[in-house]
Amino acid sequence: MTETARNWRAWAPRAFALPHPSWRNTAWLKKNPWFQAELLPALRARVREVMDG
């Protein structure tokens, strides 16, 4: 999962690999700060782009 998510740029903007949104992933999120710093902003921008049409 980590490697797939880490290579998110290879799939974006068509797809984003995301961990399950569970409280159990707190440790994973702490070990992988790039997820919140890089992937989430790109995902948010893509969702905004799609929603705006």
GUBAPA-83638 format. One record per residue (C-alpha): residue number from 1; residue in one letter; x, y, z. Coordinates in steps of 0.1 Angstrom, whole numbers. Each point is the difference from the previous one (the first is absolute). Example, Ala and Ser with C-alpha at 12.3 -4.5 7.8 and 13.67 -1.06 7.14 Angstrom:
! GUBAPA-83638
{resi:1, resn:A, x:123, y:-45, z:78}
{resi:2, resn:S, x:14, y:34, z:-7}
***
This chain:
! GUBAPA-83638
{resi:1, resn:M, x:0, y:0, z:0}
{resi:2, resn:T, x:27, y:25, z:9}
{resi:3, resn:E, x:19, y:-4, z:-32}
{resi:4, resn:T, x:-32, y:3, z:-21}
{resi:5, resn:A, x:-10, y:31, z:18}
{resi:6, resn:R, x:35, y:14, z:-1}
{resi:7, resn:N, x:-1, y:-3, z:-38}
{resi:8, resn:W, x:-32, y:20, z:-2}
{resi:9, resn:R, x:13, y:23, z:-27}
{resi:10, resn:A, x:2, y:-29, z:-24}
{resi:11, resn:W, x:-38, y:-5, z:3}
{resi:12, resn:A, x:-12, y:36, z:5}
{resi:13, resn:P, x:-22, y:17, z:-9}
{resi:14, resn:R, x:-21, y:-30, z:-11}
{resi:15, resn:A, x:5, y:-20, z:32}
{resi:16, resn:F, x:13, y:3, z:35}
{resi:17, resn:A, x:10, y:-29, z:23}
{resi:18, resn:L, x:-12, y:8, z:35}
{resi:19, resn:P, x:2, y:-18, z:33}
{resi:20, resn:H, x:-32, y:-11, z:17}
{resi:21, resn:P, x:-14, y:30, z:20}
{resi:22, resn:S, x:3, y:-18, z:33}
{resi:23, resn:W, x:13, y:12, z:34}
{resi:24, resn:R, x:23, y:-31, z:-3}
{resi:25, resn:N, x:20, y:18, z:-27}
{resi:26, resn:T, x:12, y:27, z:23}
{resi:27, resn:A, x:34, y:-16, z:3}
{resi:28, resn:W, x:3, y:-3, z:-38}
{resi:29, resn:L, x:-9, y:36, z:-4}
{resi:30, resn:K, x:27, y:11, z:25}
{resi:31, resn:K, x:26, y:-21, z:-18}
{resi:32, resn:N, x:-10, y:14, z:-34}
{resi:33, resn:P, x:-3, y:38, z:4}
{resi:34, resn:W, x:3, y:4, z:-38}
{resi:35, resn:F, x:-35, y:-14, z:-3}
{resi:36, resn:Q, x:-16, y:30, z:17}
{resi:37, resn:A, x:25, y:25, z:-13}
{resi:38, resn:E, x:0, y:-11, z:-37}
{resi:39, resn:L, x:-27, y:-24, z:-9}
{resi:40, resn:L, x:-30, y:14, z:18}
{resi:41, resn:P, x:4, y:35, z:-14}
{resi:42, resn:A, x:2, y:-14, z:-35}
{resi:43, resn:L, x:-30, y:-22, z:6}
{resi:44, resn:R, x:-20, y:30, z:14}
{resi:45, resn:A, x:9, y:20, z:-30}
{resi:46, resn:R, x:-11, y:-28, z:-24}
{resi:47, resn:V, x:-33, y:-4, z:18}
{resi:48, resn:R, x:-6, y:38, z:-2}
{resi:49, resn:E, x:9, y:-1, z:-37}
{resi:50, resn:V, x:-25, y:-29, z:-7}
{resi:51, resn:M, x:-27, y:16, z:21}
{resi:52, resn:D, x:3, y:33, z:-17}
{resi:53, resn:G, x:-4, y:-18, z:-34}
***
